[in-house]
């Protein structure tokens, strides 16, 4: 692995580019895939850049970092959390160290770092223009190569398993608002009975009866059924299908059942007696 740093100086006579610093590193003994090795080389370059900038004490107007690995570029330009631990940790460091730099693609045949990683003999090194001044197009931004497309399958090996989240906005039941508008249960029942009478009148179903006791009783059953439907949905589904509740469930010991009005009641020894209806104390009821 190798990293090479050049500095371009713009003057009255044009722009000149010179080799400033280079660093090589032996690949780790633990065998790594080619994309991981290329990512490690990019990290080597990102760590070398702050050292060069601090040592040169020059006013750097722009920093461009190059790699011949399309996979590495894709990793660097995406969010680190998308990848597995090895890639994620190094991408996070890269993005932190090179936050103000621009990562770009360089073909392998034009990459000066390959001269160090693959090796050159002394006779070749002395006159090797790619090593000393970089690729011939480096001083012409219009001629910089574009990044080729990356097949999705090359990224799949390092991607974390996706998790799809779906948000569903539940529609609130209209009648819950009515509970919190009145401080007493009796008043709630009276208002509910009046609402039912008004609805029946609009639909033409009201027979003119003013039996307040029956109206209050219907209102009471309405609210009990609403509470049970909100907090015992699973139990109602089981009881309606005539299925048995799990042994650990409280309803299995109470021999609960659905009565003719659709309310949950408990059976057993109390089946022949008057007894209260199963409710919950979660609501203000």
C-alpha positions, -999 to +999 in steps of 0.1 A: +000+000+000+012+035-008+002+071-007+017+100-026+012+138-021+017+164-047+015+202-045+004+224-073+016+260-073+000+286-095+022+315-105+026+341-132+043+316-155+015+290-151+011+260-128+037+236-117+033+203-098+059+186-076+062+155-054+062+165-018+058+133+003+051+096+000+045+068+024+043+030+020+030+003+043+032-034+041-001-052+039-012-068+072-005-105+077-042-111+081-055-117+046-078-089+034-099-086+003-087-062-025-114-036-017-104-036+020-068-032+011-076-002-012-097+013+016-068+010+040-045+027+014-070+056+012-069+058+050-031+060+048-034+089+024-060+107+046-036+104+076-007+117+056-024+148+044-027+166+078+010+160+084+019+175+050-003+205+056+010+212+091+047+208+079+045+229+047+026+258+064+013+268+030-021+284+022-038+254+006-069+265-014-082+231-024-074+195-016-081+167-040-077+131-030-075+103-056-080+066-056-083+040-084-108+020-064-144+027-074-156+006-044-136+028-020-150+059-035-185+046-031-179+037+006-163+071+013-192+091-003-219+072+016-229+071+052-206+050+073-234+032+091-244+014+058-213-009+061-200-036+083-176-029+111-143-030+093-155-006+065-176+015+088-148+023+112-123+033+084-149+053+065-157+072+096-120+081+101-117+090+064-147+113+064-135+130+096-099+135+084-109+147+049-141+166+056-129+196+035-113+175+007-127+162-026-124+125-034-120+117-071-113+087-093-079+081-111-074+051-135-049+025-122-026+033-151-024+069-140-020+063-103+014+074-090+009+054-058+012+022-078+048+031-086+056+027-049+033-002-041+045-023-071+081-011-070+105+005-094+142+000-100+165+030-096+170+034-134+132+036-139+126+058-109+150+085-121+130+093-152+096+082-142+074+113-149+043+097-133+061+094-100+076+129-100+049+150-115+018+129-115-004+120-145-002+144-175-038+156-172-036+166-136-031+203-143-062+204-166-093+199-145-115+196-176-096+165-185-100+148-151-115+113-155-150+107-144-159+080-119-173+048-136-205+032-124-202+005-098-223-027-100-245-032-069-231-067-063-196-053-055-210-034-025-232-062-013-205-081+006-198-052+030-233-038+033-252-043+066-285-061+063-312-036+056-340-029+080-373-015+066-393+006+089-429+016+081-448+042+101-485+037+102-506+066+117-536+051+135-569+069+131-581+079+166-616+068+175-639+098+175-655+088+208-624+089+230-624+127+230-658+126+246-645+108+277-622+136+287-647+164+283-668+154+313-657+149+349-683+123+359-694+090+345-731+098+348-728+130+328-709+111+301-737+086+299-763+113+296-745+131+268-739+098+250-776+089+253-785+123+238-761+118+209-776+084+202-811+099+203-801+127+179-785+103+155-816+081+155-837+112+149-816+122+119-819+087+104-856+085+111-852+055+135-864+073+167-898+060+179-903+090+202-896+070+233-882+090+262-871+060+283-841+075+300-831+043+318-829+023+286-810+051+269-784+053+298-780+015+298-773+015+261-748+043+266-731+023+294-728-008+272-714+014+244-685+026+265-678-007+280-677-023+246-654+005+233-630+001+263-629-037+258-623-033+220-594-010+227-576-031+253-588-066+247-585-069+209-566-101+210-589-117+235-620-107+216-606-122+184-599-155+202-633-156+220-652-147+188-635-176+169-643-199+198-606-206+203-590-214+236-568-187+253-532-196+262-529-215+295-510-186+311-536-161+301-560-149+329-590-154+306-583-192+306-590-193+343-620-170+342-637-189+314-645-157+296-670-155+268-688-130+245-724-124+254-753-115+231-744-078+232-708-084+222-694-078+257-667-098+274-680-116+305-666-142+328-682-176+334-675-205+357-694-207+390-707-172+386-724-181+353-759-182+369-754-150+390-755-113+384-719-102+380-699-072+367-686-069+332-648-073+326-633-039+321-598-023+325-587+005+347-564+021+321-589+046+310-607+072+332-637+050+335 
